[in-house]
Amino acid sequence: MKASPEVYLARAGGDGEDEAYALDNGVAIIGFNEYPSLASAKDYEAVLALVKATKPNLKPRAAGNYAGQLWAFAVAMQPGDLVVLPRKLTSQVALGRVTGPYQYQQVGSTKRHVRAVEWVRPDVPRSVFGQDLLHSFGAFMTVCNIQRNDAEARVAAVLAGKPDPGFVPAPGKPPKPDSDGEADAAAQGHDLTLAANDQIVAHIQSRFHGHALAKLVNAVLEADGWSTKLSPPGPDGGIDIFAGRGPFGLDAPRLCVQVKSQNSPADVTVYRTLQGAMQSYKAEQGLLVCWGGFNKVVLNEARQGHFTVRLWESRDLVEAIYRTYEKLPAEIQAELPLKRVWMLVQEGDDA
């Protein structure tokens, strides 16, 4: 095990299709399904030879790119290193520690490239990390080594349950250059939509905390056609917003809303409290908004209440803001100035 662990980005499918398998089975799992076992490859040159033998028509740059990612996953990554899995199905990042060697393992009907990983914190909100680290996490690469801006120490701190300490350059010390993997990632570009969303999330987090977040959710619901009553600051009995249809908000469906601005996943107690309040107020529907998302227990239990309770994390609220932005009050738009931008979608390289 290395004295100083390195940090590796390892995705679980372009659309998060392997996310649940990875977290449930304690592995990092990547694509590149067309390539056979890498167990015999001991260095980059051996991996490159395997890539060229499997796909002889690949252009040299593409072959080098694929070989670099496969080498990082199968050879360079060592037990004790840290793994970052930016989750596609939620606004969270899974953090883990490599616990075993590379394996070419049977998963379903196919063989897959995997590494044993202890997922110590599978549900860290993206908003915990600084924008520079989120930028590195957003590279269009399946695997790469992340080194810039004290990434190792900062990811280790978050893994231990502490906040991201941020990057403070030492006086007179130049910034650490990109690693080869990060340089390749930068050349391929980043997910600009995700980067823009992260900036908006950070802005909302700085401007709309506590009761202010409930006011923002209330404004979104009103813009969406609900007639609402916002509870004042302070104890709210488990309900921040009452909402209904019709001019007086008396028409069905009646909605109870609880808003949590905490930057950590909500536990199942919050979910059950909302369900109890819905019964007390005879509301047919509920909305639970938690800025930091939800832990696995909440997500599993919420499946049973799919047709009565909706869960919103930061990403869901931002999407609702996009949908209703032009109808939001002028003071909200002034606090959250947004502009719609159209751009050409580039093909990703998330193998």
C-alpha positions in Angstrom: 0.0 0.0 0.0 1.3 3.5 -0.9 2.4 5.8 1.8 0.5 8.6 0.1 -2.6 7.4 -1.7 -3.4 8.8 -5.2 -6.9 9.8 -6.4 -8.5 8.2 -9.4 -11.7 9.1 -11.3 -13.5 5.9 -12.3 -16.9 6.3 -13.9 -19.6 3.6 -14.0 -21.1 4.0 -17.5 -22.0 7.0 -19.6 -25.5 7.1 -18.2 -24.8 5.6 -14.8 -25.9 2.1 -15.9 -23.3 0.4 -13.7 -23.6 2.7 -10.7 -25.9 0.5 -8.6 -23.9 -2.6 -9.3 -20.6 -0.9 -8.3 -22.0 0.5 -5.0 -23.9 -2.7 -4.1 -21.0 -5.0 -4.9 -18.1 -3.0 -3.6 -16.3 -2.6 -6.9 -15.2 0.1 -9.4 -16.4 -1.1 -12.8 -15.7 0.5 -16.2 -16.7 -0.1 -19.8 -14.2 -0.9 -22.6 -16.0 -4.3 -22.9 -14.4 -5.0 -26.2 -11.0 -5.4 -24.7 -10.0 -8.7 -23.0 -8.4 -9.3 -19.7 -5.5 -6.9 -18.7 -4.3 -9.2 -15.9 -1.1 -10.1 -17.8 -0.2 -6.5 -18.7 2.5 -5.1 -16.3 3.1 -1.7 -17.9 1.7 0.9 -20.3 3.4 -0.6 -23.3 1.8 -4.0 -22.7 -1.7 -2.4 -22.4 -1.1 -0.4 -25.6 -0.1 -3.5 -27.5 -3.3 -5.2 -26.3 -5.4 -2.2 -27.4 -3.8 -2.2 -30.9 -4.2 -5.9 -31.3 -7.8 -5.7 -30.4 -8.6 -2.7 -32.6 -5.8 -2.4 -35.2 -7.7 0.4 -37.1 -7.6 2.8 -34.2 -5.8 6.1 -34.8 -2.6 6.4 -32.8 -4.1 9.2 -30.5 -7.2 7.2 -29.8 -5.2 4.0 -29.1 -3.0 5.9 -26.7 -5.9 7.5 -24.9 -7.7 4.1 -24.4 -4.5 2.4 -23.3 -3.8 5.2 -20.8 -7.2 4.8 -19.2 -7.0 1.0 -19.1 -3.4 1.1 -17.7 -4.5 3.6 -15.0 -7.3 1.3 -13.9 -5.5 -2.1 -14.1 -1.9 -1.3 -13.3 -1.3 2.2 -11.8 -4.2 2.1 -9.4 -3.1 0.3 -6.2 -4.7 -0.8 -2.9 -5.1 2.2 -0.7 -5.7 4.6 -3.5 -8.8 6.7 -3.4 -11.6 6.4 -6.0 -14.0 9.1 -7.1 -17.3 8.0 -8.8 -19.3 11.0 -10.0 -22.8 9.6 -9.9 -25.1 10.2 -12.9 -28.4 9.3 -11.2 -28.1 11.7 -8.4 -26.2 15.0 -7.5 -23.8 13.0 -5.4 -20.2 11.6 -5.6 -19.2 8.2 -4.2 -15.8 8.1 -2.5 -14.0 4.9 -1.8 -10.7 3.2 -1.2 -9.2 0.5 -3.5 -8.9 -2.8 -1.6 -7.8 -5.3 -4.1 -6.1 -6.0 -7.5 -7.5 -5.7 -11.0 -9.9 -8.5 -11.9 -11.6 -9.6 -15.1 -14.8 -10.7 -13.6 -18.1 -12.3 -14.8 -20.9 -9.7 -14.4 -24.2 -11.0 -15.8 -23.5 -12.5 -19.2 -20.2 -10.7 -19.9 -16.7 -10.3 -18.5 -16.0 -6.9 -17.0 -13.0 -4.9 -15.8 -13.3 -4.3 -12.1 -11.4 -3.3 -9.0 -12.5 -4.1 -5.4 -13.4 -0.9 -3.6 -14.7 -0.1 -0.2 -17.2 2.7 -0.8 -16.7 4.6 2.4 -19.0 7.5 1.5 -21.3 6.7 -1.4 -23.5 9.7 -1.1 -21.4 12.9 -0.8 -23.2 15.9 -2.2 -21.4 17.5 -5.1 -21.8 20.8 -3.4 -19.3 19.7 -0.7 -16.4 20.1 -3.2 -14.8 23.2 -4.5 -15.4 24.2 -8.1 -11.9 23.3 -9.1 -12.3 19.7 -8.0 -15.7 19.4 -9.6 -14.1 20.6 -12.8 -11.7 17.7 -12.6 -14.5 15.3 -11.9 -16.3 16.5 -15.0 -13.6 15.5 -17.5 -14.8 13.4 -20.4 -12.7 10.4 -19.3 -13.7 7.1 -17.9 -10.6 6.8 -15.8 -7.9 9.4 -14.9 -5.5 10.3 -12.1 -6.5 13.5 -10.3 -3.6 15.4 -8.8 -4.1 19.2 -9.2 -4.7 21.6 -6.4 -4.0 19.2 -3.5 -6.7 16.8 -4.7 -5.2 13.9 -2.7 -5.4 15.7 0.7 -8.8 17.3 -0.1 -10.5 14.1 -1.2 -9.1 12.3 1.8 -10.5 15.0 4.0 -14.0 14.6 2.6 -13.7 10.8 2.8 -13.0 11.3 6.5 -16.3 13.3 6.9 -14.6 16.7 6.9 -15.4 19.6 4.5 -13.2 20.2 1.5 -10.4 22.5 2.8 -9.9 24.0 -0.6 -6.7 24.8 -2.3 -4.3 27.4 -0.9 -1.1 27.7 -3.0 2.1 27.8 -1.0 3.9 31.2 -1.3 6.4 31.1 -4.1 5.5 27.5 -5.1 4.1 27.0 -8.6 0.9 25.0 -9.0 1.4 21.3 -9.6 1.2 20.6 -13.4 -1.4 18.3 -14.9 -0.8 14.6 -14.7 -0.8 12.8 -18.0 -4.4 11.7 -17.4 -5.6 15.1 -16.5 -3.9 16.6 -19.5 -5.6 14.1 -21.8 -8.9 14.9 -20.1 -8.4 18.6 -20.6 -7.7 18.0 -24.2 -10.9 16.1 -24.6 -13.0 18.8 -22.8 -15.4 18.7 -19.9 -19.1 18.4 -19.5 -20.0 22.1 -19.9 -23.6 21.6 -18.9 -22.6 19.9 -15.6 -20.0 22.6 -15.0 -22.5 25.3 -15.5 -25.0 23.5 -13.2 -22.3 23.2 -10.5 -21.8 27.0 -10.6 -25.5 27.6 -10.3 -25.7 25.1 -7.4 -22.8 26.9 -5.6 -24.5 30.3 -6.1 -27.8 29.1 -4.7 -26.0 27.5 -1.8 -24.3 30.8 -0.9 -27.5 33.0 -1.3 -30.4 30.8 -0.3 -29.7 29.0 3.0 -32.1 28.0 5.7 -35.5 29.7 5.4 -34.4 31.5 2.2 -34.3 28.1 0.4 -37.9 27.4 1.5 -38.8 30.8 0.0 -37.1 29.8 -3.3 -39.0 26.5 -3.4 -42.2 28.4 -2.6 -41.6 30.8 -5.5 -41.0 27.9 -7.9 -44.2 26.2 -6.8 -46.2 29.4 -7.3 -44.6 29.8 -10.8 -45.7 26.3 -11.5 -49.4 27.1 -10.7 -49.7 26.2 -7.1 -51.4 28.4 -4.5 -49.1 28.3 -1.5 -48.7 29.3 2.1 -45.1 29.6 3.4 -44.5 29.0 7.1 -42.6 31.7 8.9 -39.0 31.1 10.1 -38.6 28.9 13.1 -40.3 25.6 14.2 -42.7 24.6 11.5 -44.2 21.3 12.7 -42.6 19.4 9.8 -44.1 21.5 7.1 -42.5 24.5 5.4 -45.1 25.0 2.6 -48.8 24.2 2.2 -49.9 24.1 -1.4 -53.1 23.4 -3.3 -54.7 24.0 -6.6 -57.4 26.6 -7.3 -57.4 30.3 -6.5 -57.5 29.7 -2.7 -55.3 26.6 -2.7 -58.3 24.5 -1.5 -58.6 22.2 -4.5 -57.0 18.8 -4.7 -54.3 17.7 -4.9 -53.2 19.2 -1.6 -49.4 19.2 -1.1 -47.2 19.3 2.0 -43.6 20.4 1.5 -40.6 20.1 3.8 -37.4 21.9 2.8 -33.9 21.0 4.3 -31.0 23.2 3.3 -28.4 21.0 4.9 -25.4 20.0 2.9 -25.6 16.3 3.8 -27.9 13.5 2.8 -31.3 13.4 4.7 -32.0 10.3 6.6 -35.3 8.3 6.7 -36.6 10.1 9.8 -37.2 13.3 7.8 -39.0 11.3 5.1 -41.3 9.6 7.7 -42.0 12.8 9.5 -43.3 14.3 6.2 -45.5 11.2 5.7 -46.9 11.7 9.2 -47.6 15.4 8.6 -49.4 14.5 5.3 -51.7 12.2 7.2 -52.3 14.9 9.9 -53.2 17.6 7.3 -55.0 15.1 5.0 -52.7 16.0 2.1 -52.7 13.7 -0.9 -49.1 14.5 -2.0 -45.8 15.4 -0.4 -42.6 17.0 -1.6 -39.3 16.6 0.4 -36.6 18.9 -0.7 -33.1 18.3 0.7 -30.2 20.2 -0.7 -27.7 17.5 0.2 -29.7 14.7 -1.3 -30.8 11.5 0.4 -29.2 8.4 1.8 -29.8 4.9 0.4 -32.4 4.0 3.1 -34.6 7.0 2.1 -34.3 6.2 -1.6 -35.3 2.6 -1.0 -38.3 3.5 1.2 -39.4 6.3 -1.2 -39.9 3.8 -3.9 -42.9 2.5 -2.0 -44.3 6.0 -1.8 -43.6 6.9 -5.4 -47.1 8.1 -6.2 -47.5 10.2 -3.0 -44.1 11.7 -2.2 -41.5 13.2 -4.5 -37.8 13.8 -3.5 -35.9 16.8 -4.7 -32.2 17.3 -4.3 -30.2 20.2 -5.5 -30.3 19.0 -9.1 -34.1 18.6 -9.1 -34.6 22.1 -7.7 -32.3 23.6 -10.3 -34.2 21.9 -13.1 -37.4 23.2 -11.7 -35.9 26.7 -11.6 -34.9 26.3 -15.3 -38.5 25.3 -16.1 -40.1 28.2 -14.3 -37.4 30.9 -14.4 -39.3 33.4 -16.5 -42.2 33.3 -14.1 -40.2 33.7 -10.9 -40.5 37.1 -9.0 -38.1 39.8 -10.1 -36.3 39.8 -6.7 -35.6 36.1 -7.1 -34.2 36.6 -10.6 -32.1 39.5 -9.3 -30.6 37.1 -6.7 -30.2 34.4 -9.3 -29.4 35.9 -12.7 -29.5 33.2 -15.3 -29.2 33.2 -19.1 -30.3 30.4 -21.5 -27.4 29.3 -23.7 -27.6 26.9 -26.6 -24.5 25.0 -27.7 -23.5 22.1 -30.0 -23.4 18.8 -28.2 -20.1 17.1 -28.6 -19.6 13.3 -28.6 -18.3 12.2 -25.3 -15.7 9.4 -24.9 -17.2 7.7 -21.9 -16.4 4.1 -22.7 
